[in-house]
Amino acid sequence: MMAERDAIVKDSLAFNLWSAAKFVERHWSRREQESGGISGLPGEARRMKFSKPILAITLTALLVFGGLAILAGELSAQGRSFGSRGSFSSSRSMGFTRSAPWSATTHNTWNRSGGGYFGKGDAPAQGYSKPSLQTPSSSSGYSKPTPQQPSPGSATKPSGTNSSGGYSKPSLQGPSTGSTTRVGEPKASGGYAKPTGPAAAKETFAGGSKFDKTTLNQEKKKRAQESLEAYKADQGKFRKPEEKFDRSAYESNPLYQNTKVYSGFDYKTYAGSRDGFFRNQAYQPPAFAFGGPSSFGLFNTMFLFWMLDHMRDKNVAATAYNHQDDPGFQKWRKEVEELAKNDTDLKTKLAEMDKQIKSMQGTPKDPSYLPPGVPPEAVLSAAALASKQPEKPVVRVATGSKGGWYEKVGELLRKTAESITVQLVPSEGSLENIKLLVGDKADIAVVQSDVLAMMGKDSAGKKLLSEQTTLYPEFVQLIANRDSGIETLKDLDPRRHVIYIGPKGSGTSLTWQGLCDANRRYQKIPTRNGDYSSALTEVETNPKAVMMFVGGLNSEFLKKAEADAERSGKLRLVPFDDRSLLSKVDQHGNKIYTLATIPSGVYKALQKGWFFGSDVETLAIKAVAVLRTEWAKKYGPEAMDALSAAVLQTKSELQSAVNAPGMKLGSTQRAEESLLARAAALEARP
């Protein structure tokens, strides 16, 4: 094979040189005929006559050697891939990468950018498809070679065999978020559609929807059925049926024991990881590989033939040495020996394997051995992995102060994550949560969007790759004394007023710090730190005092403020509608602030006007669930699906609780409710 490639290079070089010489010869002769010879020309004309052929020679040489370099590079690349018997690429880091078969459920749940695998603008996962031998450039997975491919001993079926594209998981698509929010928009018909242009000046947000568990269970059953159908289609490629996997024979096998299955086995996920490895290796199995079953005991048939094609790599050859006594390996070896009787190339490969095994004699065998960079999904059979008892991955959730909404997030996740062990890590809120994430003391945490933005500026050298999703909006709520004369944000006078911004390190104080960084005007306003109840009392008795509180609309503190306002008639909710901040984004391009409208009637006393209550327009930040990408990398697609489903259910319950009860369903929440019903259709889109 290498001799043929060398001949191609030599022939191409000779042809290009011959063509260049002929071109120069024709050019020279024509010019001599036109001028009657070179020697009789004046000096300048003679130089021009010589310069053009020299230019032609130079250009031709560049084309020749440039083309040669490209050709040699292509041939070299081909020699390193597509079933080559040389070394393989072991650059794949252990764990699941961005190219793993993540479902649309996962992509659409973690739809906010955090520098990790998913995020805003990411296309939903499309699974994989069988490659065509005629178009190998972007193939994924594997398919049976057509009869036209020269394969001695081929035992292929006709090329019309069903493909094993697997199945597509439904997309539990998260709600879109825009630059502004409103609570309580009347319910409208229709489902969910991705925005096709810039966010409108105002969008809506309303609390309260019932998470449809019945629909979720129906989707689970449907996915299980589709997984079974995909498995059958994949098995249809092979001439012999798969033998039943004897779990008892492998329970003490270290390789079987060390391989983990988290949150359940899914055939499409398995096939995507397996085929992704072979695709990255540019490997297409030979036709005769499909003449037997899809697996031999513990091992996947495709891996065994890939291993045979890479025996000159010591790391790969070590697989044969360490597992040569395995019953499944021995059975595969016998079948290959039968095929090799009529196949010289295959016989040579077996001889190379025996040579490599012999060279390792005396080295202690490692029955748990895998070549570096090769994932278990590429090595083990589907039957072996499906037989394992799924383990629950552990996720550490950093929450917040006792009784707050962040603690509620952790409690809801623990209740809804059925196949994940949730461990709650108490904290003081956003700032500590970020430190816990960066220090690998937590896997997921709730953090304010503005605190996330500040983290990007203040945590140099401590890069956190994360997956993010918005849970609910947190409103900037400004409370003033009705005798203060403060009816709008512009009425705040740094010479007369002081603003209470909560305890030091609290979410409210951090939001104020972010506002001062974004707009220097706020730096001039005197501030005080202290607990919220004492601040509320000060505002009620002192017209010069104002307080700020950042949180959901239905918080315990706002209930107290509403009760005090109804009792005394002294307190008012003031708009904090600084539109100059709406363009601010964090280091990943996520909007930090949105503009929200709290409709009249949410707080009857705080929003009371002369005759009727009035809407209050105010800034809102977002409570964001931040997940370390390392967790996804470690546990993989099935665990991420389980976590994503729990997050969606938690989000639904949160949005119902955080906002005022009795509000009508708005467009964002309506989208959440319709996601499960539309999941299969969304995922099936080409």
Secondary structure as UniProt FT lines:
FT   HELIX           2..35
FT   TURN            39..40
FT   HELIX           43..80
FT   TURN            98..99
FT   HELIX           104..109
FT   TURN            120..121
FT   TURN            133..134
FT   HELIX           136..138
FT   TURN            147..148
FT   TURN            152..153
FT   TURN            159..160
FT   STRAND          180..182
FT   HELIX           213..235
FT   TURN            236..237
FT   HELIX           247..249
FT   TURN            250..252
FT   HELIX           254..258
FT   HELIX           267..280
FT   TURN            281..282
FT   HELIX           287..291
FT   STRAND          295..296
FT   TURN            297..298
FT   STRAND          299..300
FT   HELIX           301..309
FT   TURN            310..312
FT   HELIX           314..323
FT   TURN            324..325
FT   HELIX           327..340
FT   TURN            341..342
FT   HELIX           344..359
FT   TURN            360..362
FT   TURN            367..368
FT   TURN            372..373
FT   HELIX           376..379
FT   HELIX           382..386
FT   STRAND          394..398
FT   TURN            402..403
FT   HELIX           405..416
FT   TURN            418..419
FT   STRAND          421..425
FT   HELIX           430..438
FT   TURN            439..440
FT   STRAND          444..448
FT   HELIX           449..458
FT   TURN            460..461
FT   STRAND          466..481
FT   TURN            482..485
FT   HELIX           489..491
FT   TURN            494..496
FT   STRAND          498..500
FT   TURN            504..505
FT   HELIX           507..518
FT   HELIX           520..524
FT   STRAND          527..528
FT   HELIX           532..541
FT   TURN            543..544
FT   STRAND          545..551
FT   TURN            553..554
FT   HELIX           556..568
FT   STRAND          571..574
FT   HELIX           579..581
FT   TURN            582..583
FT   TURN            587..588
FT   STRAND          594..598
FT   TURN            600..601
FT   TURN            604..607
FT   STRAND          616..628
FT   HELIX           629..658
FT   TURN            661..662
FT   HELIX           667..683
//
